[in-house]
Amino acid sequence: MAVSTARTVGDMHRAARRLDGLGTTIFAEMSRLAVETGSVNLGQGFPDVDGPSWVVDAVTEAMRSGHNQYAPGTGVPQLRTAVARHQHRFYGIEVDPASQVVVTTGATEAIAAALLGLVNPGDEVVVLEPYYDSYVAMLQMAGATRRPVTLRAPDFRLPIDQFRAAVSPRTRMVLLNTPHNPTGAVLTRAELEAIADVAIEHDLIVVSDEVYEHLTFGVEHVPIATLPGMADRTLTISSAGKSFSFTGWKVGWATGPADLVEATMGAKQFLSYTSGAPFQPAIARALDQAESIVDPLRQHLADRRDQLCTGLEQIGFDVFQPDGTYFATTDVRPLGFDDGLEFCRSLARTVGVVAIPHQVFYDDVDAGRPLVRWAFCKSESVIAEALERLSGLSHH
Ligand SMILES: Cc1ncc(COP(=O)(O)O)c(C=O)c1O
């Protein structure tokens, strides 16, 4: 597989001037509105309870014992080994910690480095929309052309024929996200098999963003790398932020065949060089105990999902119950609104709740126009307060 990291500073600069930041702008606007209006913020996806204190202690211990200078570029050996053990324990995937794992500054950097390292200007990348907001900007920075495949309400299932039709001779990569933000859809084994067939037929690289791998509710998360013929063409990305509720630490990783990892490392070297040293041995320990952290988190989130979805339904929204992530999506039309962006802008001021409109994450704006995303990685009382405030809406 030919990979290239060739790119000039001039190219990068020109690309940077036309980045689409609408999603990011909306997050900033909604966070500002939340503060200004004293709203309950169900917008941005970060948990309001930190991960285990013993993992926090492990960071302090690492600092005290001298893990304060640059870590190796690919990550400290303990963490790379723990990531490899995790992939094997949960999925039976074998990766060599020395050549097939790279630690990154959050999944965000893994996505950035993978796209910059693996895609040449003019290449096409098939990507599911609605997009996680960094995808569009990073595809632009890489000079790639995005070929969206739209997941549509109410089920957000993969339209396999449209997926096939999006592939052209210029396609180099499929950029996947499962469990999927913002829809909460989890790609089924059959959907992933269909994607794998196309990837193999057209010799495509797959970059699979699986940051919500442990946050599924009664459905199986299938890493596409486990499907026949996929291990040597798939780069899998995950993050300690989501699995262990330490989003602020920004520790992520990518695993896969050595050539894809090396190309990702090649770009990462010039993005951050290396990632936060004291966090890495701590996250290694968390990964080795992952079940004890993610099992109760999953149960907590399942309860909060049910609380939020039931409440939103009672208020009158059409609710699309998610199988994974910590986001639920609603259609706002039953309440007499038709535009999610306008709805969210007025919601903060009228009832004091902040949510995120889907439409900023689509090329096909109409597909997302009436949809709104609500985060449920919050405590029971915060969700109860949001629902109480939202109950005023039924009279709109
Ligand atoms: C789909 C998806 N990918 C990546 C990320 C970013 O992960 P990190 O905070 O580890 O950079 C997020 C965070 O919201 C996400 O939802």
The ligand as a Gaussian input file, in Angstrom:
#p B3LYP/6-31G(d) Opt

LIG

0 1
 C      -16.667000      10.511000      17.156000
 C      -15.610000      11.197000      17.951000
 N      -14.328000      11.065000      17.584000
 C      -13.346000      11.677000      18.264000
 C      -13.617000      12.458000      19.365000
 C      -12.485000      13.174000      20.062000
 O      -11.868000      12.394000      21.000000
 P      -10.680000      12.996000      21.878000
 O      -11.275000      13.866000      22.918000
 O      -10.011000      11.775000      22.429000
 O       -9.790000      13.765000      20.966000
 C      -14.938000      12.625000      19.788000
 C      -15.250000      13.497000      20.944000
 O      -16.350000      14.009000      21.074000
 C      -15.956000      11.972000      19.061000
 O      -17.241000      12.119000      19.416000

